[in-house]
Amino acid sequence: MCSSDLSSACDLSDGNLNRHVNALAELGIVTIEKQRGQGRPQTVYRITKRGRQRFLAYVDELEAVVRDVHERAKQPAVQRKLATT
């Protein structure tokens, strides 16, 4: 994804986006590639295999939290109160 598309999608300024993406690149989660062609150079960001694995693990964790909250919401109020004390 090019930097202008990503900054629009994230509603971030170019400077803020650059800071965050560089931090992710240092961790090996994304790659940054400068492409030259007609007109201005373009910066392209790509998620790495490691980044995809970490993202999917994060989504799994979020789903587990949502399932847990959903299951707790099904319990009667008295049982929920006892479980937290």
C-alpha positions as CSV (number, residue, x, y, z in Angstrom):
1,M,0.0,0.0,0.0
2,C,1.4,3.4,-0.8
3,S,2.0,6.0,1.9
4,S,-0.7,8.4,0.8
5,D,-3.4,5.6,0.8
6,L,-2.3,4.4,4.2
7,S,-2.2,7.8,5.8
8,S,-5.7,8.5,4.4
9,A,-7.0,5.1,5.7
10,C,-5.5,5.7,9.1
11,D,-6.4,9.4,9.2
12,L,-2.8,10.2,10.1
13,S,-0.5,13.0,8.9
14,D,2.5,11.8,6.8
15,G,4.8,12.6,9.7
16,N,2.8,10.5,12.2
17,L,2.4,7.6,9.8
18,N,6.1,7.7,9.1
19,R,7.0,7.4,12.8
20,H,4.7,4.5,13.4
21,V,5.6,2.6,10.2
22,N,9.3,3.0,10.9
23,A,8.8,1.5,14.4
24,L,7.0,-1.5,12.8
25,A,9.8,-1.8,10.3
26,E,12.4,-1.9,13.0
27,L,10.5,-4.9,14.5
28,G,10.4,-6.7,11.1
29,I,6.6,-6.3,10.9
30,V,6.5,-4.3,7.7
31,T,8.9,-3.4,4.9
32,I,9.4,0.1,3.4
33,E,10.3,0.4,-0.2
34,K,10.9,3.7,-2.1
35,Q,9.8,3.4,-5.7
36,R,10.8,5.7,-8.5
37,G,8.9,6.1,-11.7
38,Q,7.1,8.9,-13.5
39,G,6.5,11.8,-11.2
40,R,7.2,11.8,-7.6
41,P,8.8,8.9,-5.8
42,Q,6.4,6.7,-3.9
43,T,6.8,4.9,-0.6
44,V,5.2,1.4,-0.5
45,Y,4.6,-0.5,2.7
46,R,4.2,-4.3,2.9
47,I,3.4,-6.5,5.8
48,T,6.0,-9.3,6.3
49,K,5.3,-12.9,7.0
50,R,6.2,-12.3,10.7
51,G,3.9,-9.2,10.7
52,R,1.0,-11.2,9.4
53,Q,1.5,-13.9,12.0
54,R,1.6,-11.4,14.8
55,F,-1.5,-9.6,13.4
56,L,-3.4,-12.9,13.2
57,A,-2.3,-13.8,16.8
58,Y,-3.6,-10.4,17.9
59,V,-6.9,-11.0,16.2
60,D,-7.2,-14.4,17.9
61,E,-6.6,-12.7,21.3
62,L,-9.2,-10.1,20.6
63,E,-11.7,-12.8,19.7
64,A,-11.0,-14.7,22.9
65,V,-11.6,-11.5,24.9
66,V,-14.9,-10.9,23.1
67,R,-16.0,-14.6,23.6
68,D,-15.1,-14.3,27.3
69,V,-17.1,-11.1,27.8
70,H,-20.0,-12.6,25.9
71,E,-20.0,-15.8,28.0
72,R,-19.9,-13.7,31.2
73,A,-22.8,-11.6,30.1
74,K,-24.9,-14.8,29.8
75,Q,-24.3,-15.6,33.5
76,P,-26.9,-14.4,36.0
77,A,-26.0,-11.2,37.7
78,V,-25.5,-12.9,41.1
79,Q,-23.1,-15.5,39.7
80,R,-21.1,-12.7,37.9
81,K,-20.8,-10.8,41.1
82,L,-19.5,-13.8,43.0
83,A,-17.0,-14.6,40.3
84,T,-15.4,-11.2,40.7
85,T,-15.1,-11.2,44.5
